[in-house]
Amino acid sequence: MNLINKMNKRVEHMSVFDLKLTQWATLFIAFIIAKLFPKILNINIWWFVGLFMLCLIKPVYVFYFKKS
């Protein structure tokens, strides 16, 4: 089984909620990258890191650890 098929099998276990949380986590990682450039954002970076981790907990669990 190649890598793409394995990833597709894992994604099949994810709900719409899991996919949306992953989408939000991606948004927050984009904010973290934007924060690395001064004066783009004035929000403390740890808020973004915390939100990123919070949004990613359930999708990572479902993707890697949940059995069929």
C-alpha positions in Angstrom: 0.0 0.0 0.0 1.5 3.3 -1.0 1.6 6.4 1.2 -1.3 8.2 -0.5 -3.6 5.2 0.1 -2.6 5.0 3.8 -3.3 8.7 4.3 -6.7 8.4 2.6 -7.6 5.5 4.9 -6.7 7.7 7.9 -8.6 10.7 6.7 -11.7 8.5 6.2 -11.9 8.2 10.0 -12.0 12.0 10.5 -15.3 13.8 10.9 -16.1 17.2 9.5 -15.4 18.6 12.9 -11.9 17.1 12.9 -11.2 18.5 9.4 -12.4 22.0 10.5 -10.2 21.9 13.6 -7.3 21.0 11.4 -8.2 24.0 9.2 -8.2 26.3 12.2 -4.9 24.9 13.3 -3.5 25.7 9.9 -4.8 29.2 10.2 -3.1 29.6 13.6 0.2 28.3 12.2 -0.1 30.9 9.5 -0.5 33.5 12.3 2.6 32.2 14.0 4.6 32.6 10.8 3.2 36.1 10.3 4.1 36.9 13.9 7.8 36.2 13.1 7.7 39.4 11.0 7.5 42.4 13.3 4.6 44.9 13.2 2.4 42.5 11.2 0.5 41.4 14.3 0.5 42.9 17.8 -1.0 39.9 19.5 1.2 37.8 21.9 2.4 34.7 20.0 1.6 32.3 22.8 -2.1 32.8 22.2 -1.6 31.5 18.7 0.5 28.6 19.9 -2.1 27.6 22.5 -5.0 27.8 20.0 -2.9 25.8 17.5 -2.3 23.0 20.0 -5.9 23.1 21.2 -7.3 22.7 17.7 -4.9 20.0 16.7 -5.4 17.6 19.7 -8.5 15.7 18.5 -7.6 15.5 14.8 -4.2 14.2 15.5 -5.7 11.6 17.9 -8.3 10.5 15.3 -5.7 10.5 12.4 -2.9 8.5 14.2 -4.4 6.6 17.1 -8.1 5.8 16.5 -8.7 2.2 15.2 -11.4 1.4 12.6 
